[in-house]
Amino acid sequence: MGNTQRSAATTGVGPGASQSGPARMRAVVQHRYGPASVLELVDIELPVPGPGEVLVQVRAASIHPGDYFIMTGEPYLVRLAFGLRRPRHGIPGRDLAGVVAGTGKDVTDLRVGDAVFGWSTAGTLAEYACVPANQLVAIPAGLSILDVAAVPTSGITALQAMRDIAKVQPGQKVLITGASGGVGCFAVQIAKAMGAEVTGVCSTDHLDLVDSLGADHVVDYTRTDFTDSAERYDVILDSVETQPLEAVRRVLTPTGTLIPNSGRGGRWLGPIPRIAKARLLSVCTDQQLRPFTSFPKREDLLALADLLATGQLTPVIDRTYALDEAADALRHVASGHTRGKVLVAV
Ligand SMILES: NC(=O)c1ccc[n+]([C@@H]2O[C@H](COP(=O)([O-])OP(=O)(O)OC[C@H]3O[C@@H](n4cnc5c(N)ncnc54)[C@H](OP(=O)(O)O)[C@@H]3O)[C@@H](O)[C@H]2O)c1
């Protein structure tokens, strides 16, 4: 297994460690890239937090499409970052919420027993995860630990898209495709909180959901093609990209911002050709075509925690799977038809 976390075997410490041997935990691991069947639930040594790290007892981890790309190693481009022949980190998953079970040297602002949420690049589909303290935020009082596990990657992506890339202004018209998905549910609520007039595009089954998130208008993509609309939008977050860029641009204002945001695409390069095309088109138009890669930042997680605490943001949970059902959770996310976020409760 390629997990780089230090284990109790190497240090001899950690919750539950005894003189008879290091403490152990259950974790989902993968030894090679492939379909969800490559995932195994195994018993491994408990990791030990290094300097600046926190050992989190994971209560829930949320899954997003990127976890599926990393598990399969497709598009192949992901292998440049995550391991050429096999995944560098053997434990999948990135987002988590849980309780601090131990702290490494130099951690001053978190204590054992604190409820936290955040992200880890060393895997979260396990009973415990070692996470740098600066990738964790205290869970606001009154919020469910399961709900907040849904937030990190998708919430940060939605926040950065609306606030940093589109710079949404009050009164602007914002259209969001995939409005019922992991990113979309957050984006609709964040755009509303920023004072925009929001149109969500989703299927018939999800019209009520997107309406309940505060969208001013909801378009059923099974009946209406939003690119045929006479409306013009200042901002379009296109998380699905089922329409060509040219068609989507028709419903963008002359100086509007289009964010092509799907990670899906061809087997080798994924979304890269579309991103390149968007960048090229940007040169010859006043419309802003702004594909972007979200970057996790603690201050953005704190901003999201504020929105959660003030009730301006409510996570939508689709299904919650057990740790031994992690493969089913990944398969469901791969379907592209999730309703909000998919969780694995530990
Ligand atoms: N830029 C970044 O750094 C970044 C970060 C994270 C994620 N992403 C990308 O963002 C995209 C969205 O992620 P996600 O987590 O929200 O999950 P997702 O699986 O892409 O979206 C699922 C949602 O899309 C809806 N949908 C499917 N076809 C549709 C269509 N033709 N029109 C409108 N909605 C449609 C589904 O609803 P129905 O079931 O009703 O069809 C479902 O609710 C992914 O491609 C992901 O890779 C990018």
The ligand as an SDF file (V2000), in Angstrom:
LIG
                    3D

 48 52  0  0  0  0  0  0  0  0999 V2000
  -12.8390   23.2280  -11.0330 N   0  0  0  0  0  0  0  0  0  0  0  0
  -12.5220   22.4180  -10.0360 C   0  0  0  0  0  0  0  0  0  0  0  0
  -11.4610   22.5320   -9.4120 O   0  0  0  0  0  0  0  0  0  0  0  0
  -13.5100   21.3450   -9.6440 C   0  0  0  0  0  0  0  0  0  0  0  0
  -13.5610   20.9300   -8.3090 C   0  0  0  0  0  0  0  0  0  0  0  0
  -14.5080   19.9620   -7.9580 C   0  0  0  0  0  0  0  0  0  0  0  0
  -15.3460   19.4210   -8.9410 C   0  0  0  0  0  0  0  0  0  0  0  0
  -15.2110   19.8330  -10.2370 N   0  0  0  0  0  0  0  0  0  0  0  0
  -16.0560   19.2710  -11.2830 C   0  0  0  0  0  0  0  0  0  0  0  0
  -17.3390   19.8200  -11.1160 O   0  0  0  0  0  0  0  0  0  0  0  0
  -18.2870   18.9450  -11.7290 C   0  0  0  0  0  0  0  0  0  0  0  0
  -19.4900   18.8640  -10.8100 C   0  0  0  0  0  0  0  0  0  0  0  0
  -19.1680   18.1010   -9.6660 O   0  0  0  0  0  0  0  0  0  0  0  0
  -20.3510   17.5390   -8.7460 P   0  0  0  0  0  0  0  0  0  0  0  0
  -19.7050   17.0790   -7.4970 O   0  0  0  0  0  0  0  0  0  0  0  0
  -21.4030   18.5770   -8.6370 O   0  0  0  0  0  0  0  0  0  0  0  0
  -20.9390   16.1820   -9.3780 O   0  0  0  0  0  0  0  0  0  0  0  0
  -21.4930   15.7320  -10.7880 P   0  0  0  0  0  0  0  0  0  0  0  0
  -21.5380   14.2850  -10.7550 O   0  0  0  0  0  0  0  0  0  0  0  0
  -20.7870   16.2760  -11.9120 O   0  0  0  0  0  0  0  0  0  0  0  0
  -22.9410   16.3810  -10.8920 O   0  0  0  0  0  0  0  0  0  0  0  0
  -24.0310   15.6800  -10.6090 C   0  0  0  0  0  0  0  0  0  0  0  0
  -25.2750   16.4960  -10.9640 C   0  0  0  0  0  0  0  0  0  0  0  0
  -25.3290   16.8900  -12.3470 O   0  0  0  0  0  0  0  0  0  0  0  0
  -26.6700   16.7670  -12.7650 C   0  0  0  0  0  0  0  0  0  0  0  0
  -26.7580   16.6290  -14.2050 N   0  0  0  0  0  0  0  0  0  0  0  0
  -26.4030   15.5570  -14.9710 C   0  0  0  0  0  0  0  0  0  0  0  0
  -26.6310   15.8360  -16.2710 N   0  0  0  0  0  0  0  0  0  0  0  0
  -27.1200   17.1040  -16.3270 C   0  0  0  0  0  0  0  0  0  0  0  0
  -27.5250   17.9760  -17.3800 C   0  0  0  0  0  0  0  0  0  0  0  0
  -27.4900   17.6070  -18.6520 N   0  0  0  0  0  0  0  0  0  0  0  0
  -27.9370   19.2380  -17.0590 N   0  0  0  0  0  0  0  0  0  0  0  0
  -27.9790   19.6440  -15.7630 C   0  0  0  0  0  0  0  0  0  0  0  0
  -27.6220   18.8540  -14.7120 N   0  0  0  0  0  0  0  0  0  0  0  0
  -27.2040   17.6100  -14.9950 C   0  0  0  0  0  0  0  0  0  0  0  0
  -27.1680   15.5480  -12.0180 C   0  0  0  0  0  0  0  0  0  0  0  0
  -28.5510   15.6640  -11.8490 O   0  0  0  0  0  0  0  0  0  0  0  0
  -29.5880   14.6010  -12.4810 P   0  0  0  0  0  0  0  0  0  0  0  0
  -29.4200   13.3320  -11.6930 O   0  0  0  0  0  0  0  0  0  0  0  0
  -30.8780   15.2510  -12.2520 O   0  0  0  0  0  0  0  0  0  0  0  0
  -29.2030   14.4270  -13.9170 O   0  0  0  0  0  0  0  0  0  0  0  0
  -26.4570   15.6350  -10.6780 C   0  0  0  0  0  0  0  0  0  0  0  0
  -27.2370   16.2700   -9.6970 O   0  0  0  0  0  0  0  0  0  0  0  0
  -17.5480   17.5930  -11.9140 C   0  0  0  0  0  0  0  0  0  0  0  0
  -17.3280   17.3640  -13.2880 O   0  0  0  0  0  0  0  0  0  0  0  0
  -16.2470   17.7740  -11.1700 C   0  0  0  0  0  0  0  0  0  0  0  0
  -15.1950   17.0550  -11.7470 O   0  0  0  0  0  0  0  0  0  0  0  0
  -14.3360   20.7860  -10.5930 C   0  0  0  0  0  0  0  0  0  0  0  0
  1  2  1  0
  2  3  2  0
  2  4  1  0
  4  5  1  0
  4 48  2  0
  5  6  2  0
  6  7  1  0
  7  8  2  0
  8  9  1  0
  8 48  1  0
  9 10  1  0
  9 46  1  0
 10 11  1  0
 11 12  1  0
 11 44  1  0
 12 13  1  0
 13 14  1  0
 14 15  2  0
 14 16  1  0
 14 17  1  0
 17 18  1  0
 18 19  2  0
 18 20  1  0
 18 21  1  0
 21 22  1  0
 22 23  1  0
 23 24  1  0
 23 42  1  0
 24 25  1  0
 25 26  1  0
 25 36  1  0
 26 27  1  0
 26 35  1  0
 27 28  2  0
 28 29  1  0
 29 30  1  0
 29 35  2  0
 30 31  1  0
 30 32  2  0
 32 33  1  0
 33 34  2  0
 34 35  1  0
 36 37  1  0
 36 42  1  0
 37 38  1  0
 38 39  2  0
 38 40  1  0
 38 41  1  0
 42 43  1  0
 44 45  1  0
 44 46  1  0
 46 47  1  0
M  CHG  2   8   1  16  -1
M  END
$$$$
